């Protein structure tokens, strides 16, 4: 990942070099203008000497303005382009990262990183560093110029300015600690805000409005207090540094006054000396703020590096075959597959074979490993032990993108965009004739006729203007209208009435010419499937036809009886 970041900056190497050269030149010009101001004072009354100095001074002022504008232009351009490249790098990582590792990251933190942190990091790495570098380089040049006027003045200035830097290290540590606490508080505010958005109906239904507002006020108050503490710390440092650095020019002025009266030091040189002291003190004034900004940005840089260093889905596997070589139209074999997460067994020593074209239902209680089986087949997670093969070929040896192009996965939570119904149905590229055929087979055409604009009805974000059953139908139709060799259906019948659920399973059984794995908790629908795979606590309990499993598996019968009881109560 360091290599990738290096490549981002290397791509803009010429612009970076140009900015560095502009910084060096501008720093030199800044000091020369100060020196020329003293020459102007010394040549007052001497028209022959004064006019050339004045013209040169005016030219240098013009050059200073031009350099400043040019530097600003290239600085902003460089900042914008590198920021975009870094955001692209983060998004590329977001797409390629292992799913289980992505789930370990807070969505709020990822959004904060992408929306704000990268901009702030880059602003400091280009804008703040450039500005401080000009002051620092100008200060070094000013030290050389001041030593030509008086070594004593230079030593006095450096002595008091070094004393002014003593609090910096201490304040820097405090500022980093304050920034970490501030970020934690900001995360708390964001979480409370997003909770209010995501669960607004639940909050209102159970009369939790006042409690939610109180939680938000507490989080906001904590953030405000920590922000004020951070600002107080920063301003306190500035005040201390200002007092300490003001001693140097006062001491030099007292020492120089006698030399001016005696004629050993010209008035112009005194003015230049005082101005050079100001130039030397400039980075001293800014270094506290600069270090506070750097230290406060350090946690954001650490988080960015941590995220970019996460393993990609294929980074530590032997996936090397191309998409042309993978074909999921063969038998699917699980050989002693186990998955362990956080020391807990999710799937334990599971072995079975699904023949090509079979329709298989996976049943079991919540948390038994049903969705994990689907995630293993899609490459979202990898088995810790054992192998998964298609046509005898381990899928771990196949490029994960090519693997996913051969299958269709319908998750339990159906995604709907704020677009027309037709565009939501064709989101995955399904052809309209097939789509219309499935729509009629599921009876969804009647639902569409009852909508105001039919296929052109606009679906709200997250499908808030359609029922849960309609969302399931939309998700199934758009997936089934795309030809694939393997379909993974996670709870596609949940939320459907009995008639709609049976219409869907009938279509799966009779019309889908592919291998279908349907995750469900509705045992009544399993009769339509070729095979039933029963899981309990991550272990395979039984596998066979509905009749075979029902006759020999007590747990399967318990699941069915439990379902019948729930339906009777309902």
Secondary structure, DSSP 8 states (H G I E B T S, - for coil): -HHHHHHHHHTTHHHHHHHHHHHHHHHHHHHHHHHHHHHHHHTTT-HHHHHHHHHHHHHHHHHHHHHHHHHHHHHHHHHHHHHHHHHHHHHHHHHHB-HHHHTTS-HHHHHHIIIIIHHHHHIIIIIIHHHHHHHHHHHHHHHHHHHHH-HHHHHHHHHHHHHHTHHHHHHHHHHHHHHHHHHHHHHHHHHHHHHHHHTHHHHHHTT-HHHHHHHHHHHHHHHHHHHHHHHHHHHHHHHHHHHHHHHHHHHHHHHHHHHHHHTSS-HHHHHHHHHHHHHHHHHHHHHHHHHHHHHHHHHHHHHHHHHHTS-BTTTTS---B-GGG--TTS-EEEEEEEEEETTEEEEEEEEEEE-TT-EEEEE-STTSSHHHHHHHHHTSS--SEEEEEETTEEGGGB-HHHHHHTEEEE-SS----SSBHHHHHTTT---HHHHHHHHHHTTHHHHHHTSTTGGG-B--GGGTTS-HHHHHHHHHHHHHTS--SEEEEESTTTT--HHHHHHHHHHHHHH--SEEEEE-S-GGGGGGSSEEEEEETTEEEEEE-HHHHHHH-HHHHHHHHHHHHHHHH-
